[in-house]
Amino acid sequence: MSPTDTSPLPVLPGLAPDPEHLVPSLPEVHATVGISQSGVSWRRLLGFLGPGFLISVGYMDPGNWATDIAGGSRYGYTLLFVIMASNLVAILLQSLSLKLGVATERDLAQLCHQSYGPRVSFVFWFFAEIAIAACDMAEVIGSAIALELLFHIPLIYGVLITGLDVLLILLLQRWGFRYVEALVIALIGTIITLFGVQMFLSQPEYAQVLHYLFIPSREILTNPGMLYIAIGMLGATVMPHNLYLHSSIVQSRNYKRTPEGKREAIFMANVDSGLALTVALFVNAAILIVAAAVFHRSGHFEVEAIQDAYKLLSPLVGAAGASTLFAIALLASGQNSSITGTLAGQVVMEGFIHLKVSPWLRRMITRTLAIIPTIIVVAVTGEQGTEKLLILSQVILSLQLTFAVVPLVMFTSNRKWMGEFVNGRFLQVVAWTVAVLIAAANGWLLIQMAIEFSHLQLKFW
């Protein structure tokens, strides 16, 4: 399908015959990125690189920073296994998402609407919007904190300034989708470089790092505080709206819409996604390792606020520029993540409820929903409340994850819609096991929170 091709999408068996469902996902970028027709594999791969890196920025946003810093300062390297496991889950789920988009030529939100009808779709859309707002809240807070640390701009003004990034995003989208991807990859490169330097300066115990990266600790399940941080890490790593987004933007490539073309597109997109999420694993692990090596090792077990980490980093590491590098990486992370929030919001709104609004309006709605609660918290609690709000936003993301994962696994396991690309038996078992474990972990967290709340109530009375 060429960028100007208006032929309808294939009709999938058992789905409602509504003409609106035949509109491609994100039609303004659908099949607009050309793929080299050369037989050289690496040239064709370059054409497919991009969507995975766009997705990966959600795995290294300021919400990750809050949970990783809190986990590293409180519990040392213990929670590294949670980062590794979450990243493996992310690779699996993003692989299912991109396969769904290529095989069915629809995104996850569109298939949910066609399969479940408008009422259930509205509920799913509502939860997806909560997830996007929670994610955007983390990006607002992270960018505002970075502006405060670098330029001494008061936090509340920094929150308002973050609303202006919508202009940059809209400008890039006008130039072309490749420019958006190029900016994202450049910012990711900045973050990797800065944290590579941070890890070198912090001099971690590499033997312990390797141990906790691959061997889980029983304490993760028995310690409620550790479990809360671990669930926050899961929500910060595996983001529900990324599953909707990946199934859409993978279709931006102008590959042949034939079984052979789709097979190649799925393989190349998996390479793209795997590379990008490996980078995200390094960044997340590096943040926790630096926090553990610098703060936990020196006895600073309660370093949770990003501002406190910034103030302590240079004196404890012994390098004057360590804190500045930290703040620059934070600003790059916040700006990077705001791009994907806009696109994900557009995908879920158009896919679930068929409401199409201009990108600038969509961006302003999303950013306003994030700015209002952030301003309230900053005004009432000051800087101390931003760290708790960051971690809470990631827990909210994790609690919404089941609403995206279960339909994704169901659709990719349906041969009627997926054809030859349907999940095999082994993959179905693994995918459903992951879905059940995510739901169980979230359920366990809710039980723990209810118990703690009841104890607080009893103490109060």
Secondary structure, DSSP 4 states (H G I P E B T S, - for coil): --TT--PPPPPPTTS---GGGGSPSSTTTTT-B----SS-HHHHHHHH-SHHHHHHGGGSSHHHHHHHHHHHHHHTTTTHHHHHHHHHHHHHHHHHHHHHHHHHSS-HHHHHHHHHHHHHHHHHHHHHHHHHHHHHHHHHHHHHHHHHHHH---HHHHHHHGGGHHHHHHHHHHH-HHHHHHHHHHHHHHHHHHHHHHHHHH---HHHHHHHHHS--THHHH-HHHHHHHHHHHHHHS-HHHHHHHHHHGGGB---SSHHHHHHHHHHHHHHHHHHHHHHHHHHHHHHHHHIIIIITTT-TT--SHHHHHHHHHHHHT-TTHHHHHHHHHHHHHHHHHHHHHHHHHHHHHHHH-----HHHHHHHHHHHHHHHHHHHHHHHTHHHHHHHHHHHHHHHHHHHHHHHHHHHHHHT-HHHHGGGSPPHHHHHHHHHHHHHHHHHHHHHHHHHHHHHHHHHHHH-
